[in-house]
Amino acid sequence: MNFKELGLNEQLIESISYMGFDQATPIQERAIPQILNGIDLIACAQTGTGKTAAFILPVIHQLLEGERNHIISTVVIVPTRELAIQIDQQIQGFSYFTDIASIAIYGGGDGDNWEEQKKAITNGVDIIVATPGKFIAHLNMGYMNLTQVGHVILDEADRMLDIGFHDDILRIFSYMPKQRQTLMFSATMPSKIRDLASKILKSPEEITIAISKPAEGVMQAVYLCYDTKKAEFIKWLINDKPSCKSIIIFSSTKREVSDTVRTLRNKEYQVEGISSDLVQSEREAVLNRFRSKETRVLVATDVMSRGIDIKDINLVINYNVPSDAEDYVHRVGRTARAETTGIAVTLVNPDDMYKFLRIERLIEREILKVPIPEHIGESPKWSPNATDKRNSSKGGKGKKFFKKRN
């Protein structure tokens, strides 16, 4: 189905076409008509399925079709500053041929950033995209007028609850008008999400799209690797894949990010790390260099695994297995976006084998297990139900595996 068939405003169709979009994704095709009908909605869709447009397009349509006075009419609550910036940028793109105004509100900036946000709020803005803490900070100052809010959207709701924003979310909703449309988008649907939905949504419709399944275009592989060999193996893998111009390595800790960046640095290509240790301006600069392909390899903590829209990522490397099986989907979801293809590699030591088995059960798919090349070292055997034993395995298949598929 194309966007014209969804009955969207002509100005909005023009902006969508200008951005190069024509056909709606499944989540957009199912969610947009429901939202246009004013129904509360709880939608479950994985990263990379187009869910941001699924809620932003119908909201902009309703703003264009109705009467506006530039008092806040839509609030989007998100877990991270990066996601707030990304969604605000998409709103600006979709509303390019309209007079819709939006602003991203998040922490980590300086006093000028706060004043800029305050000025937009007090002078009038249609859509606010905000992290919970910073939204509440402005709310506490008494100049935020929420009386005209007709749409409240929670994006990455499961991640917000994981971070600990449950009470903040309920507090924010206590200030919202009772007559409103509430939309909740989440990549997963645990019981805590349904409990929250029961408190803030009214008789919602529910949509589930490809829950917890990596995109079809992702070629997934597991390399069986001891921790002491991970850095050397990653070096080999990157050097063996010159066609991969945009690579993300996910690790669980900030220390691993620093150590990996230090290990991979060389004269052939640029490697940078990103974590909460960087201030917001530094993080944005790092991301911009990665988007522009100035930086080939980005090493990141899990804050990057959701909500960052970076196109054309060729290779995702999981330095370790995510503790939460569902996070694997979001890490892997950074590649093969918008029907492209990509490679996702996970390094698995003996201690992490059972965790990866849980991932396979979740995605209902067995992933190919490959030993690291012999010249790097021995590999543990795949034995997820066994204790950590240094069982050696003949290497050398890793390089052959990738050569066959490129």
N, C-alpha and C positions, 0 to 999 in steps of 0.2 A: 504494500500500500504506500502511495506517495503522500507527501504532506498536504497537498491540495485536497485530496480525498478526505482528510481529517477535518476539513472545514475551518482551517486557521485563517486569521486575518491576512489580507493581501500584503500589507507592509511586512508582516512577519514572514510570509512566504518568500518575499523578495530578499529579505535578509538571509533566510535559510539557503536559498538558491545561490546567493552571492558567496556564501561560505562553502559551497560545493556539495551540499546535501540535497538529496532528492527522495530516496526511499526511507521510510520509517523502520526502525528496528522493532523486534517483537515487543519489547517493553514499552516503546513509544506507541506502537499501534494499539496496545491494550490499555495503557494508562491514560493517554491523552483524552479519549472520549469520556472516560469516567470522571476525570478532573473537570472537563468542560461542563459536565452535568452537575457539578457542585458536590459530588460525593466524597466523603472521607475515604482515604485509601491507605492500605498498608501493602507495600510492594517489596518483594524479595527478588533481587537481581544482582548478579555478580558484577565485578569490576569490568569495564570495557564494553558493556551492553548498551550504552547510551542513556542511562537513567537520568543524568542531569537534564538533558533536553526533554526527557519524558515529563518532568515536573515544571521546568522553566517555560517551555513553549506555551502550554495552555494557560499558565498564570499570566504571561505577558499578553496573550490573546484577550483574556478577560479584562486586563487593565486597559487595553486599547479600545475595547468595545464598551466599557463603562465610563462613568464620570470620575474624573480624578482631580484632586487638589494638591497633589504632591506631598500629602501627609503619608507617613509610612503605611503601606497597604499590604506588604508581603515581608515576612521574616523567614529567612532560611538559617537554621542552626546546624553547624557542622563541628566535627571534633578537632580539626587542626587549622592553623593559619594558612597552610599551603592549599588546602581544599577550599577555604574561603576565597582566596585570591583566584584560584582556578575557576570557580563557579561565577565569581563577579566578572571575570574576563569573558566567559561564555555568554553571560547576560548582555554585556556590552556588544558582543558580536551579533547575537540574535536580535537586539533592539537597535541595530545600527541605523535603520531608516525610520526610527520613531524618536519620540522625545522622552522615553522611559529613562529614569535616572536610578542608578544603583551605587552601592558602596560596600566594600568589604571591611569588616570591623574585627580586629584581632590584636593580640598583645605582641610584645617583643620589639616595638618601635620606640621612638623617642617622643618628647613632648610635642613636637610639631605634628607627629602622626596622630596623637590624641586630639589636638586642636582641629586638625583636618576632619577627623571623624565627627567631632562635636558640631562643627560648622555645617557639615552635610545633613546631620540629623535635625538641627534646629532650622536650617533654611528650607528643608524639604527634600525628601528623597522617596522614590516609590518602593524600592526593594533594598532590604538590608540583608547581607550575608555575614554571619557572625559566629565566632566561637562563644560558648556559653559564658565563660568567665568575663570576657571583655564586654559582652552584651549586658550582663548584670552590673558591671562597673558603670557603664553609661546610664543604665536604668536607675541606679542609686543616686545619680546626680540630679534627677528630677526634671530633666528637659526633654525626655523621650516621650512623644505622644503616640500611644498605641491604640487609641480609640477607634481608628479607622482600619485596623488590621483585619483583612478578610481571609488571608492565607498564611498558615504557619507550616513550615516544612522542616522535618528532621531528616538530614541525609547522613548516611553511615551511622545509623542509630545504634547498631550493635557495638561499634567501636566506641561511641560516646559512653555507653554503659560500661564497657571494659575499662575505660580510662577513669571512670568514677564520677560521671556527670549526672547521675540519676536525680539527685536532689536539686541540682541547678536547673535541670530541665523542668521539673515540677514547679519550681519557683518562677521560672520564666512564664510558664503557662498560666500561673495564677494571676498574672497581669494582663493576659490576653482577653479580648472580648469573647463572650460565650457563643455568640453567633459568628462562626468562622468556619472555614474549611481547613482541615488538618490532614497533612500527607506525611506518611512515614516511609522512608526508603531505607532498606537494610540489605546487606549482602548475605546475611544468615538470619535464621528465625528461631533462636533459642527461646525458652520459656520466659526469660526476663524481658524479652522484647514484647511478647504477647501481654505480659502483665502491665508494662508501661502503656501499651496501646489501649488497654482497657480503661486506663485512667484519663486519657487525653483525646481519644477518638470516639466518634459517635457512629455506631452501626456501620463500620467501615467495610468496603469491598476489599477483597484480598487477591493479589496477583503474585504468582511465583513464576519466575523465568530462570531456567537453567541453574538452579541453586547448587552452589558448591561444585561446579564442574569447570575446569579450565577450558578456554576457547579451543575449538577444533584445530585451529592453525598452529597451536603450540606443540612442538616436538619435544617431548619430555624424556629425560634420562637421569639415572642415578649412577654416580661414580662412587664405588666403595673405597673409602680413603681414611687412613688414620689422620688425626689432627696434625701430627708433626709433618705430614706431607701435603697438607692442603694448600699452603702458599705456593710451594713449588709447582704443584699441579695446575693451579690457576694461572700461573705465569705461562706454563706450557700451553694450556688451552687457549689463552688469549693470543699468544704468538702464532698458534696453529690456525687461528681463524681471522686472517687479515680482512676478510669480507665483512666482518662484524664491526661496524663503525661506531656503534652505540651500545654500551654494555653496562648493566647494573649488577653489582654484587651486594646482596643483602646479608647482614650479620646481626646477631642478637644483641650485641653490646657496643657501647661507644669505644671501648678499648680495642675490640676487634677491628672496628673501622679504622682507627689510627694505625694499628699494627699492619693491617692489610695495605693501606695506602703507602706506608713507608716501605713495605716489601716490594710493591709493584712499581714504584717510581723508576722511570728510565728515560732515556733521551728520545725514544721512538714515538711516544704518545703521552698525552697528559692524563694523569690520574688524580682525582680529588675525592675527598670524603665529606659527608654531610650528616650531622647529628644535632641534637639539642645543645651541644656545646657552642655552636655558632649562633651569633645574634641574627635577627631576621634579615637584615640587609646583606649579611654574608651568605646566608642560605639562598636568598633570591639570586645573588650573583653567581653562586655555584650552579644553581639550576639553569640559569640563562646560558652559562657557558656550555652546559651539557646539552641543552636544547639546540644550540647553534652548532653543535658538533666540534666545538673548540676543545672540549674535554671528551675523550673517548671512553674512559672508564670512571664510573661513579660508584663509590662504596658508601652504603647507606644503612642506617638502622631501620627498624620496622616502621618508623614514622612515614617512610616513603612508600610503603607497600600498598597504601590505598590513597585514592583521591588526587594523585599527581598525574596530570595529563601530559605525557611526553610521548610524542609520536616516533615511530620508526625505531624502536628499541629492538635490536637484533638478538641479543643474548642476555638472559637473566641467570645469575649464578647464586644459588643458596649456599652460603658458606657453611651453614648448619641447618638442621631440620627445624622448622618453626615448632615452638611448644604447642601451639594451638593448630590442630590439623586444618582448620578453615583458613588460617592465615596463609597457608601454602597457596591456596587458590588466588589470593590477592597479590602475593609476590609474583607468581607465575603470570598473573594477569597484566603485568607491565609490558609484556611482549605480545605479539600477534593481535594488536588492536585493530579495530575497524577492518576485519576480514583479511588482514595480512598474515604472514607466517613468522615464526620466531622459534628460538631454541631456549629451553629452560633446563638447567643442570642443577642437581642437588648433590652436595657432598655428604655422604653418610658414613659415620664411624660406627663401630659396634654398639655403643651406648644408644645411638639414635635409630637403630634399625626398627625397633618396635614402634617408635613414634611414626616412622615413615609407613609402616604397615597400616597404621590407623588412617593415614592420608589416603592410601590406596583404597581402603574400605569406604572412605567418605566419597571419593570421586568415582568409585565403582570401576576402577581400571588398574591393571597391573603395569607398572612402569619398568622399562628395560633396565637391568642392573649390569653395570660394566666395571671391570677392574681398571685401575689406573695403569698407564703404560709401565712396562717392566723397568725402564731406565730411571723412572722416578722412585719406584719402590714397590713393596708387596702390598697386596690388598687384603682386607678381611673378607671372608666368605659371607654371603648373604645368609644370615641365620637369626631372624628377628626374635625368636623365642629362646635363644641361647644366651649364656653369659658372655661377657667380653673376653674373647680368646683371640690371640694373634694367629689365626689360621691363614696361612699364606695362599695366594691364588696367582696363577700365571697371568701376568699382565700383557700389555701390548695391544689389547682389543679396542681401547678407547679411541685412538687415532683412526683406526680402520672404521669404527662406527660412524664417526662424523664425516670422514671422507666419502663414504657411500651415500650420504644424504645431502651432499652439497654439489 
